Amino acid sequence: MEGEAAHAHAQYQRDKAENLLQRARRSADPEEAARLREQGEELKERSEQALREEHEPWPDDLHERYPG
């Protein structure tokens, strides 16, 4: 359950980052666009890292493939 909540939060943060990046592209104010782009890129990087870490196999994972 906790993993599902973390996954949902990371997806929400990634979507929020995409929204910030879209707003940056539409902004007519260069300073606002730069600020939004920076926030969006940082948030996207953190959320995607959280999603990647979530899918890394544990050493004792029963679904891990074994050589041979």
mmCIF file of the N, C-alpha and C atoms, coordinates in Angstrom:
data_MODEL
# 
_entry.id   MODEL 
# 
loop_
_atom_site.group_PDB 
_atom_site.id 
_atom_site.type_symbol 
_atom_site.label_atom_id 
_atom_site.label_alt_id 
_atom_site.label_comp_id 
_atom_site.label_asym_id 
_atom_site.label_entity_id 
_atom_site.label_seq_id 
_atom_site.pdbx_PDB_ins_code 
_atom_site.Cartn_x 
_atom_site.Cartn_y 
_atom_site.Cartn_z 
_atom_site.occupancy 
_atom_site.B_iso_or_equiv 
_atom_site.pdbx_formal_charge 
_atom_site.auth_seq_id 
_atom_site.auth_comp_id 
_atom_site.auth_asym_id 
_atom_site.auth_atom_id 
_atom_site.pdbx_PDB_model_num 
ATOM 1   N N  . MET A 1 1  ? 0.827  -1.195  0.000   1.00 0.00 ? 1  MET A N  1 
ATOM 2   C CA . MET A 1 1  ? 0.000  0.000   0.000   1.00 0.00 ? 1  MET A CA 1 
ATOM 3   C C  . MET A 1 1  ? 0.872  1.260   0.000   1.00 0.00 ? 1  MET A C  1 
ATOM 4   N N  . GLU A 1 2  ? 1.909  1.242   0.836   1.00 0.00 ? 2  GLU A N  1 
ATOM 5   C CA . GLU A 1 2  ? 2.799  2.401   0.908   1.00 0.00 ? 2  GLU A CA 1 
ATOM 6   C C  . GLU A 1 2  ? 3.512  2.630   -0.421  1.00 0.00 ? 2  GLU A C  1 
ATOM 7   N N  . GLY A 1 3  ? 3.888  1.546   -1.084  1.00 0.00 ? 3  GLY A N  1 
ATOM 8   C CA . GLY A 1 3  ? 4.544  1.654   -2.381  1.00 0.00 ? 3  GLY A CA 1 
ATOM 9   C C  . GLY A 1 3  ? 3.624  2.249   -3.433  1.00 0.00 ? 3  GLY A C  1 
ATOM 10  N N  . GLU A 1 4  ? 2.343  1.892   -3.357  1.00 0.00 ? 4  GLU A N  1 
ATOM 11  C CA . GLU A 1 4  ? 1.371  2.439   -4.301  1.00 0.00 ? 4  GLU A CA 1 
ATOM 12  C C  . GLU A 1 4  ? 1.209  3.934   -4.104  1.00 0.00 ? 4  GLU A C  1 
ATOM 13  N N  . ALA A 1 5  ? 1.195  4.366   -2.849  1.00 0.00 ? 5  ALA A N  1 
ATOM 14  C CA . ALA A 1 5  ? 1.062  5.791   -2.548  1.00 0.00 ? 5  ALA A CA 1 
ATOM 15  C C  . ALA A 1 5  ? 2.280  6.561   -3.043  1.00 0.00 ? 5  ALA A C  1 
ATOM 16  N N  . ALA A 1 6  ? 3.458  5.993   -2.845  1.00 0.00 ? 6  ALA A N  1 
ATOM 17  C CA . ALA A 1 6  ? 4.681  6.645   -3.309  1.00 0.00 ? 6  ALA A CA 1 
ATOM 18  C C  . ALA A 1 6  ? 4.696  6.735   -4.830  1.00 0.00 ? 6  ALA A C  1 
ATOM 19  N N  . HIS A 1 7  ? 4.227  5.673   -5.470  1.00 0.00 ? 7  HIS A N  1 
ATOM 20  C CA . HIS A 1 7  ? 4.178  5.654   -6.936  1.00 0.00 ? 7  HIS A CA 1 
ATOM 21  C C  . HIS A 1 7  ? 3.193  6.716   -7.439  1.00 0.00 ? 7  HIS A C  1 
ATOM 22  N N  . ALA A 1 8  ? 2.025  6.780   -6.823  1.00 0.00 ? 8  ALA A N  1 
ATOM 23  C CA . ALA A 1 8  ? 1.017  7.767   -7.220  1.00 0.00 ? 8  ALA A CA 1 
ATOM 24  C C  . ALA A 1 8  ? 1.535  9.179   -7.007  1.00 0.00 ? 8  ALA A C  1 
ATOM 25  N N  . HIS A 1 9  ? 2.240  9.398   -5.912  1.00 0.00 ? 9  HIS A N  1 
ATOM 26  C CA . HIS A 1 9  ? 2.786  10.734  -5.637  1.00 0.00 ? 9  HIS A CA 1 
ATOM 27  C C  . HIS A 1 9  ? 3.844  11.103  -6.670  1.00 0.00 ? 9  HIS A C  1 
ATOM 28  N N  . ALA A 1 10 ? 4.705  10.161  -7.011  1.00 0.00 ? 10 ALA A N  1 
ATOM 29  C CA . ALA A 1 10 ? 5.751  10.424  -8.007  1.00 0.00 ? 10 ALA A CA 1 
ATOM 30  C C  . ALA A 1 10 ? 5.128  10.726  -9.371  1.00 0.00 ? 10 ALA A C  1 
ATOM 31  N N  . GLN A 1 11 ? 4.072  9.995   -9.728  1.00 0.00 ? 11 GLN A N  1 
ATOM 32  C CA . GLN A 1 11 ? 3.396  10.267  -10.999 1.00 0.00 ? 11 GLN A CA 1 
ATOM 33  C C  . GLN A 1 11 ? 2.739  11.647  -10.981 1.00 0.00 ? 11 GLN A C  1 
ATOM 34  N N  . TYR A 1 12 ? 2.131  12.007  -9.850  1.00 0.00 ? 12 TYR A N  1 
ATOM 35  C CA . TYR A 1 12 ? 1.513  13.325  -9.710  1.00 0.00 ? 12 TYR A CA 1 
ATOM 36  C C  . TYR A 1 12 ? 2.565  14.421  -9.867  1.00 0.00 ? 12 TYR A C  1 
ATOM 37  N N  . GLN A 1 13 ? 3.722  14.226  -9.225  1.00 0.00 ? 13 GLN A N  1 
ATOM 38  C CA . GLN A 1 13 ? 4.798  15.208  -9.313  1.00 0.00 ? 13 GLN A CA 1 
ATOM 39  C C  . GLN A 1 13 ? 5.326  15.318  -10.741 1.00 0.00 ? 13 GLN A C  1 
ATOM 40  N N  . ARG A 1 14 ? 5.410  14.195  -11.436 1.00 0.00 ? 14 ARG A N  1 
ATOM 41  C CA . ARG A 1 14 ? 5.870  14.219  -12.833 1.00 0.00 ? 14 ARG A CA 1 
ATOM 42  C C  . ARG A 1 14 ? 4.876  14.981  -13.714 1.00 0.00 ? 14 ARG A C  1 
ATOM 43  N N  . ASP A 1 15 ? 3.584  14.752  -13.485 1.00 0.00 ? 15 ASP A N  1 
ATOM 44  C CA . ASP A 1 15 ? 2.554  15.473  -14.236 1.00 0.00 ? 15 ASP A CA 1 
ATOM 45  C C  . ASP A 1 15 ? 2.599  16.965  -13.930 1.00 0.00 ? 15 ASP A C  1 
ATOM 46  N N  . LYS A 1 16 ? 2.823  17.292  -12.680 1.00 0.00 ? 16 LYS A N  1 
ATOM 47  C CA . LYS A 1 16 ? 2.934  18.695  -12.269 1.00 0.00 ? 16 LYS A CA 1 
ATOM 48  C C  . LYS A 1 16 ? 4.141  19.343  -12.960 1.00 0.00 ? 16 LYS A C  1 
ATOM 49  N N  . ALA A 1 17 ? 5.228  18.609  -13.058 1.00 0.00 ? 17 ALA A N  1 
ATOM 50  C CA . ALA A 1 17 ? 6.421  19.116  -13.732 1.00 0.00 ? 17 ALA A CA 1 
ATOM 51  C C  . ALA A 1 17 ? 6.134  19.378  -15.203 1.00 0.00 ? 17 ALA A C  1 
ATOM 52  N N  . GLU A 1 18 ? 5.426  18.467  -15.854 1.00 0.00 ? 18 GLU A N  1 
ATOM 53  C CA . GLU A 1 18 ? 5.069  18.660  -17.263 1.00 0.00 ? 18 GLU A CA 1 
ATOM 54  C C  . GLU A 1 18 ? 4.205  19.905  -17.432 1.00 0.00 ? 18 GLU A C  1 
ATOM 55  N N  . ASN A 1 19 ? 3.293  20.125  -16.489 1.00 0.00 ? 19 ASN A N  1 
ATOM 56  C CA . ASN A 1 19 ? 2.445  21.308  -16.531 1.00 0.00 ? 19 ASN A CA 1 
ATOM 57  C C  . ASN A 1 19 ? 3.290  22.575  -16.411 1.00 0.00 ? 19 ASN A C  1 
ATOM 58  N N  . LEU A 1 20 ? 4.267  22.573  -15.517 1.00 0.00 ? 20 LEU A N  1 
ATOM 59  C CA . LEU A 1 20 ? 5.152  23.733  -15.365 1.00 0.00 ? 20 LEU A CA 1 
ATOM 60  C C  . LEU A 1 20 ? 5.943  23.994  -16.644 1.00 0.00 ? 20 LEU A C  1 
ATOM 61  N N  . LEU A 1 21 ? 6.423  22.925  -17.264 1.00 0.00 ? 21 LEU A N  1 
ATOM 62  C CA . LEU A 1 21 ? 7.191  23.080  -18.503 1.00 0.00 ? 21 LEU A CA 1 
ATOM 63  C C  . LEU A 1 21 ? 6.317  23.613  -19.635 1.00 0.00 ? 21 LEU A C  1 
ATOM 64  N N  . GLN A 1 22 ? 5.062  23.181  -19.696 1.00 0.00 ? 22 GLN A N  1 
ATOM 65  C CA . GLN A 1 22 ? 4.138  23.704  -20.705 1.00 0.00 ? 22 GLN A CA 1 
ATOM 66  C C  . GLN A 1 22 ? 3.854  25.183  -20.462 1.00 0.00 ? 22 GLN A C  1 
ATOM 67  N N  . ARG A 1 23 ? 3.653  25.538  -19.201 1.00 0.00 ? 23 ARG A N  1 
ATOM 68  C CA . ARG A 1 23 ? 3.430  26.949  -18.876 1.00 0.00 ? 23 ARG A CA 1 
ATOM 69  C C  . ARG A 1 23 ? 4.646  27.789  -19.245 1.00 0.00 ? 23 ARG A C  1 
ATOM 70  N N  . ALA A 1 24 ? 5.842  27.240  -19.055 1.00 0.00 ? 24 ALA A N  1 
ATOM 71  C CA . ALA A 1 24 ? 7.068  27.959  -19.402 1.00 0.00 ? 24 ALA A CA 1 
ATOM 72  C C  . ALA A 1 24 ? 7.124  28.221  -20.904 1.00 0.00 ? 24 ALA A C  1 
ATOM 73  N N  . ARG A 1 25 ? 6.730  27.226  -21.697 1.00 0.00 ? 25 ARG A N  1 
ATOM 74  C CA . ARG A 1 25 ? 6.754  27.392  -23.156 1.00 0.00 ? 25 ARG A CA 1 
ATOM 75  C C  . ARG A 1 25 ? 5.747  28.447  -23.617 1.00 0.00 ? 25 ARG A C  1 
ATOM 76  N N  . ARG A 1 26 ? 4.615  28.562  -22.913 1.00 0.00 ? 26 ARG A N  1 
ATOM 77  C CA . ARG A 1 26 ? 3.574  29.514  -23.306 1.00 0.00 ? 26 ARG A CA 1 
ATOM 78  C C  . ARG A 1 26 ? 3.795  30.920  -22.747 1.00 0.00 ? 26 ARG A C  1 
ATOM 79  N N  . SER A 1 27 ? 4.656  31.053  -21.746 1.00 0.00 ? 27 SER A N  1 
ATOM 80  C CA . SER A 1 27 ? 4.830  32.338  -21.083 1.00 0.00 ? 27 SER A CA 1 
ATOM 81  C C  . SER A 1 27 ? 5.481  33.370  -22.005 1.00 0.00 ? 27 SER A C  1 
ATOM 82  N N  . ALA A 1 28 ? 4.942  34.576  -21.975 1.00 0.00 ? 28 ALA A N  1 
ATOM 83  C CA . ALA A 1 28 ? 5.505  35.671  -22.761 1.00 0.00 ? 28 ALA A CA 1 
ATOM 84  C C  . ALA A 1 28 ? 6.617  36.383  -21.992 1.00 0.00 ? 28 ALA A C  1 
ATOM 85  N N  . ASP A 1 29 ? 6.679  36.147  -20.688 1.00 0.00 ? 29 ASP A N  1 
ATOM 86  C CA . ASP A 1 29 ? 7.688  36.785  -19.828 1.00 0.00 ? 29 ASP A CA 1 
ATOM 87  C C  . ASP A 1 29 ? 8.908  35.868  -19.731 1.00 0.00 ? 29 ASP A C  1 
ATOM 88  N N  . PRO A 1 30 ? 10.052 36.302  -20.267 1.00 0.00 ? 30 PRO A N  1 
ATOM 89  C CA . PRO A 1 30 ? 11.247 35.444  -20.266 1.00 0.00 ? 30 PRO A CA 1 
ATOM 90  C C  . PRO A 1 30 ? 11.700 35.036  -18.858 1.00 0.00 ? 30 PRO A C  1 
ATOM 91  N N  . GLU A 1 31 ? 11.567 35.933  -17.890 1.00 0.00 ? 31 GLU A N  1 
ATOM 92  C CA . GLU A 1 31 ? 11.984 35.601  -16.519 1.00 0.00 ? 31 GLU A CA 1 
ATOM 93  C C  . GLU A 1 31 ? 11.067 34.546  -15.919 1.00 0.00 ? 31 GLU A C  1 
ATOM 94  N N  . GLU A 1 32 ? 9.761  34.710  -16.142 1.00 0.00 ? 32 GLU A N  1 
ATOM 95  C CA . GLU A 1 32 ? 8.811  33.723  -15.637 1.00 0.00 ? 32 GLU A CA 1 
ATOM 96  C C  . GLU A 1 32 ? 9.035  32.386  -16.328 1.00 0.00 ? 32 GLU A C  1 
ATOM 97  N N  . ALA A 1 33 ? 9.261  32.415  -17.630 1.00 0.00 ? 33 ALA A N  1 
ATOM 98  C CA . ALA A 1 33 ? 9.495  31.183  -18.386 1.00 0.00 ? 33 ALA A CA 1 
ATOM 99  C C  . ALA A 1 33 ? 10.724 30.451  -17.857 1.00 0.00 ? 33 ALA A C  1 
ATOM 100 N N  . ALA A 1 34 ? 11.787 31.176  -17.577 1.00 0.00 ? 34 ALA A N  1 
ATOM 101 C CA . ALA A 1 34 ? 13.008 30.566  -17.059 1.00 0.00 ? 34 ALA A CA 1 
ATOM 102 C C  . ALA A 1 34 ? 12.766 29.952  -15.678 1.00 0.00 ? 34 ALA A C  1 
ATOM 103 N N  . ARG A 1 35 ? 12.034 30.665  -14.837 1.00 0.00 ? 35 ARG A N  1 
ATOM 104 C CA . ARG A 1 35 ? 11.740 30.176  -13.486 1.00 0.00 ? 35 ARG A CA 1 
ATOM 105 C C  . ARG A 1 35 ? 10.879 28.915  -13.553 1.00 0.00 ? 35 ARG A C  1 
ATOM 106 N N  . LEU A 1 36 ? 9.837  28.949  -14.375 1.00 0.00 ? 36 LEU A N  1 
ATOM 107 C CA . LEU A 1 36 ? 8.956  27.793  -14.513 1.00 0.00 ? 36 LEU A CA 1 
ATOM 108 C C  . LEU A 1 36 ? 9.704  26.595  -15.101 1.00 0.00 ? 36 LEU A C  1 
ATOM 109 N N  . ARG A 1 37 ? 10.545 26.846  -16.099 1.00 0.00 ? 37 ARG A N  1 
ATOM 110 C CA . ARG A 1 37 ? 11.314 25.774  -16.722 1.00 0.00 ? 37 ARG A CA 1 
ATOM 111 C C  . ARG A 1 37 ? 12.253 25.126  -15.699 1.00 0.00 ? 37 ARG A C  1 
ATOM 112 N N  . GLU A 1 38 ? 12.919 25.936  -14.902 1.00 0.00 ? 38 GLU A N  1 
ATOM 113 C CA . GLU A 1 38 ? 13.839 25.403  -13.889 1.00 0.00 ? 38 GLU A CA 1 
ATOM 114 C C  . GLU A 1 38 ? 13.080 24.566  -12.861 1.00 0.00 ? 38 GLU A C  1 
ATOM 115 N N  . GLN A 1 39 ? 11.957 25.083  -12.383 1.00 0.00 ? 39 GLN A N  1 
ATOM 116 C CA . GLN A 1 39 ? 11.157 24.333  -11.408 1.00 0.00 ? 39 GLN A CA 1 
ATOM 117 C C  . GLN A 1 39 ? 10.655 23.024  -12.016 1.00 0.00 ? 39 GLN A C  1 
ATOM 118 N N  . GLY A 1 40 ? 10.173 23.105  -13.239 1.00 0.00 ? 40 GLY A N  1 
ATOM 119 C CA . GLY A 1 40 ? 9.649  21.922  -13.908 1.00 0.00 ? 40 GLY A CA 1 
ATOM 120 C C  . GLY A 1 40 ? 10.711 20.862  -14.134 1.00 0.00 ? 40 GLY A C  1 
ATOM 121 N N  . GLU A 1 41 ? 11.895 21.273  -14.562 1.00 0.00 ? 41 GLU A N  1 
ATOM 122 C CA . GLU A 1 41 ? 12.971 20.320  -14.819 1.00 0.00 ? 41 GLU A CA 1 
ATOM 123 C C  . GLU A 1 41 ? 13.432 19.648  -13.533 1.00 0.00 ? 41 GLU A C  1 
ATOM 124 N N  . GLU A 1 42 ? 13.549 20.429  -12.445 1.00 0.00 ? 42 GLU A N  1 
ATOM 125 C CA . GLU A 1 42 ? 13.970 19.852  -11.164 1.00 0.00 ? 42 GLU A CA 1 
ATOM 126 C C  . GLU A 1 42 ? 12.931 18.861  -10.645 1.00 0.00 ? 42 GLU A C  1 
ATOM 127 N N  . LEU A 1 43 ? 11.669 19.241  -10.716 1.00 0.00 ? 43 LEU A N  1 
ATOM 128 C CA . LEU A 1 43 ? 10.599 18.378  -10.236 1.00 0.00 ? 43 LEU A CA 1 
ATOM 129 C C  . LEU A 1 43 ? 10.505 17.109  -11.083 1.00 0.00 ? 43 LEU A C  1 
ATOM 130 N N  . LYS A 1 44 ? 10.649 17.251  -12.377 1.00 0.00 ? 44 LYS A N  1 
ATOM 131 C CA . LYS A 1 44 ? 10.590 16.092  -13.270 1.00 0.00 ? 44 LYS A CA 1 
ATOM 132 C C  . LYS A 1 44 ? 11.738 15.130  -12.980 1.00 0.00 ? 44 LYS A C  1 
ATOM 133 N N  . GLU A 1 45 ? 12.927 15.672  -12.775 1.00 0.00 ? 45 GLU A N  1 
ATOM 134 C CA . GLU A 1 45 ? 14.086 14.826  -12.491 1.00 0.00 ? 45 GLU A CA 1 
ATOM 135 C C  . GLU A 1 45 ? 13.880 14.042  -11.191 1.00 0.00 ? 45 GLU A C  1 
ATOM 136 N N  . ARG A 1 46 ? 13.410 14.737  -10.144 1.00 0.00 ? 46 ARG A N  1 
ATOM 137 C CA . ARG A 1 46 ? 13.189 14.064  -8.860  1.00 0.00 ? 46 ARG A CA 1 
ATOM 138 C C  . ARG A 1 46 ? 12.097 13.000  -8.962  1.00 0.00 ? 46 ARG A C  1 
ATOM 139 N N  . SER A 1 47 ? 11.008 13.313  -9.658  1.00 0.00 ? 47 SER A N  1 
ATOM 140 C CA . SER A 1 47 ? 9.903  12.353  -9.748  1.00 0.00 ? 47 SER A CA 1 
ATOM 141 C C  . SER A 1 47 ? 10.299 11.141  -10.586 1.00 0.00 ? 47 SER A C  1 
ATOM 142 N N  . GLU A 1 48 ? 11.017 11.361  -11.670 1.00 0.00 ? 48 GLU A N  1 
ATOM 143 C CA . GLU A 1 48 ? 11.441 10.233  -12.496 1.00 0.00 ? 48 GLU A CA 1 
ATOM 144 C C  . GLU A 1 48 ? 12.457 9.367   -11.767 1.00 0.00 ? 48 GLU A C  1 
ATOM 145 N N  . GLN A 1 49 ? 13.318 9.988   -10.966 1.00 0.00 ? 49 GLN A N  1 
ATOM 146 C CA . GLN A 1 49 ? 14.268 9.214   -10.158 1.00 0.00 ? 49 GLN A CA 1 
ATOM 147 C C  . GLN A 1 49 ? 13.509 8.354   -9.149  1.00 0.00 ? 49 GLN A C  1 
ATOM 148 N N  . ALA A 1 50 ? 12.482 8.919   -8.517  1.00 0.00 ? 50 ALA A N  1 
ATOM 149 C CA . ALA A 1 50 ? 11.680 8.150   -7.561  1.00 0.00 ? 50 ALA A CA 1 
ATOM 150 C C  . ALA A 1 50 ? 10.999 6.975   -8.250  1.00 0.00 ? 50 ALA A C  1 
ATOM 151 N N  . LEU A 1 51 ? 10.493 7.190   -9.455  1.00 0.00 ? 51 LEU A N  1 
ATOM 152 C CA . LEU A 1 51 ? 9.850  6.103   -10.189 1.00 0.00 ? 51 LEU A CA 1 
ATOM 153 C C  . LEU A 1 51 ? 10.856 5.028   -10.594 1.00 0.00 ? 51 LEU A C  1 
ATOM 154 N N  . ARG A 1 52 ? 12.070 5.432   -10.976 1.00 0.00 ? 52 ARG A N  1 
ATOM 155 C CA . ARG A 1 52 ? 13.111 4.455   -11.338 1.00 0.00 ? 52 ARG A CA 1 
ATOM 156 C C  . ARG A 1 52 ? 13.516 3.630   -10.121 1.00 0.00 ? 52 ARG A C  1 
ATOM 157 N N  . GLU A 1 53 ? 13.733 4.298   -8.989  1.00 0.00 ? 53 GLU A N  1 
ATOM 158 C CA . GLU A 1 53 ? 14.169 3.600   -7.782  1.00 0.00 ? 53 GLU A CA 1 
ATOM 159 C C  . GLU A 1 53 ? 13.118 2.603   -7.321  1.00 0.00 ? 53 GLU A C  1 
ATOM 160 N N  . GLU A 1 54 ? 11.881 2.925   -7.540  1.00 0.00 ? 54 GLU A N  1 
ATOM 161 C CA . GLU A 1 54 ? 10.784 2.061   -7.138  1.00 0.00 ? 54 GLU A CA 1 
ATOM 162 C C  . GLU A 1 54 ? 10.828 0.728   -7.880  1.00 0.00 ? 54 GLU A C  1 
ATOM 163 N N  . HIS A 1 55 ? 11.350 0.716   -9.100  1.00 0.00 ? 55 HIS A N  1 
ATOM 164 C CA . HIS A 1 55 ? 11.337 -0.484  -9.916  1.00 0.00 ? 55 HIS A CA 1 
ATOM 165 C C  . HIS A 1 55 ? 12.647 -1.258  -9.868  1.00 0.00 ? 55 HIS A C  1 
ATOM 166 N N  . GLU A 1 56 ? 13.606 -0.821  -9.069  1.00 0.00 ? 56 GLU A N  1 
ATOM 167 C CA . GLU A 1 56 ? 14.848 -1.571  -8.959  1.00 0.00 ? 56 GLU A CA 1 
ATOM 168 C C  . GLU A 1 56 ? 14.585 -2.842  -8.160  1.00 0.00 ? 56 GLU A C  1 
ATOM 169 N N  . PRO A 1 57 ? 15.052 -3.982  -8.644  1.00 0.00 ? 57 PRO A N  1 
ATOM 170 C CA . PRO A 1 57 ? 14.789 -5.238  -7.928  1.00 0.00 ? 57 PRO A CA 1 
ATOM 171 C C  . PRO A 1 57 ? 15.589 -5.331  -6.628  1.00 0.00 ? 57 PRO A C  1 
ATOM 172 N N  . TRP A 1 58 ? 14.976 -5.928  -5.646  1.00 0.00 ? 58 TRP A N  1 
ATOM 173 C CA . TRP A 1 58 ? 15.656 -6.203  -4.379  1.00 0.00 ? 58 TRP A CA 1 
ATOM 174 C C  . TRP A 1 58 ? 16.440 -7.495  -4.556  1.00 0.00 ? 58 TRP A C  1 
ATOM 175 N N  . PRO A 1 59 ? 17.541 -7.680  -3.814  1.00 0.00 ? 59 PRO A N  1 
ATOM 176 C CA . PRO A 1 59 ? 18.344 -8.902  -3.971  1.00 0.00 ? 59 PRO A CA 1 
ATOM 177 C C  . PRO A 1 59 ? 17.536 -10.180 -3.739  1.00 0.00 ? 59 PRO A C  1 
ATOM 178 N N  . ASP A 1 60 ? 16.559 -10.139 -2.844  1.00 0.00 ? 60 ASP A N  1 
ATOM 179 C CA . ASP A 1 60 ? 15.771 -11.342 -2.559  1.00 0.00 ? 60 ASP A CA 1 
ATOM 180 C C  . ASP A 1 60 ? 14.426 -11.361 -3.286  1.00 0.00 ? 60 ASP A C  1 
ATOM 181 N N  . ASP A 1 61 ? 14.305 -10.544 -4.329  1.00 0.00 ? 61 ASP A N  1 
ATOM 182 C CA . ASP A 1 61 ? 13.066 -10.473 -5.102  1.00 0.00 ? 61 ASP A CA 1 
ATOM 183 C C  . ASP A 1 61 ? 12.811 -11.819 -5.779  1.00 0.00 ? 61 ASP A C  1 
ATOM 184 N N  . LEU A 1 62 ? 11.625 -12.363 -5.565  1.00 0.00 ? 62 LEU A N  1 
ATOM 185 C CA . LEU A 1 62 ? 11.290 -13.666 -6.137  1.00 0.00 ? 62 LEU A CA 1 
ATOM 186 C C  . LEU A 1 62 ? 11.165 -13.618 -7.644  1.00 0.00 ? 62 LEU A C  1 
ATOM 187 N N  . HIS A 1 63 ? 10.971 -12.445 -8.198  1.00 0.00 ? 63 HIS A N  1 
ATOM 188 C CA . HIS A 1 63 ? 10.801 -12.315 -9.650  1.00 0.00 ? 63 HIS A CA 1 
ATOM 189 C C  . HIS A 1 63 ? 12.119 -12.040 -10.371 1.00 0.00 ? 63 HIS A C  1 
ATOM 190 N N  . GLU A 1 64 ? 13.202 -12.025 -9.622  1.00 0.00 ? 64 GLU A N  1 
ATOM 191 C CA . GLU A 1 64 ? 14.503 -11.742 -10.218 1.00 0.00 ? 64 GLU A CA 1 
ATOM 192 C C  . GLU A 1 64 ? 14.928 -12.912 -11.102 1.00 0.00 ? 64 GLU A C  1 
ATOM 193 N N  . ARG A 1 65 ? 15.463 -12.589 -12.259 1.00 0.00 ? 65 ARG A N  1 
ATOM 194 C CA . ARG A 1 65 ? 15.927 -13.632 -13.176 1.00 0.00 ? 65 ARG A CA 1 
ATOM 195 C C  . ARG A 1 65 ? 17.301 -14.134 -12.717 1.00 0.00 ? 65 ARG A C  1 
ATOM 196 N N  . TYR A 1 66 ? 17.480 -15.416 -12.784 1.00 0.00 ? 66 TYR A N  1 
ATOM 197 C CA . TYR A 1 66 ? 18.751 -16.024 -12.390 1.00 0.00 ? 66 TYR A CA 1 
ATOM 198 C C  . TYR A 1 66 ? 19.490 -16.505 -13.634 1.00 0.00 ? 66 TYR A C  1 
ATOM 199 N N  . PRO A 1 67 ? 20.817 -16.343 -13.633 1.00 0.00 ? 67 PRO A N  1 
ATOM 200 C CA . PRO A 1 67 ? 21.584 -16.788 -14.804 1.00 0.00 ? 67 PRO A CA 1 
ATOM 201 C C  . PRO A 1 67 ? 21.521 -18.307 -14.928 1.00 0.00 ? 67 PRO A C  1 
ATOM 202 N N  . GLY A 1 68 ? 21.578 -18.770 -16.166 1.00 0.00 ? 68 GLY A N  1 
ATOM 203 C CA . GLY A 1 68 ? 21.669 -20.206 -16.364 1.00 0.00 ? 68 GLY A CA 1 
ATOM 204 C C  . GLY A 1 68 ? 20.575 -20.763 -17.041 1.00 0.00 ? 68 GLY A C  1 
# 
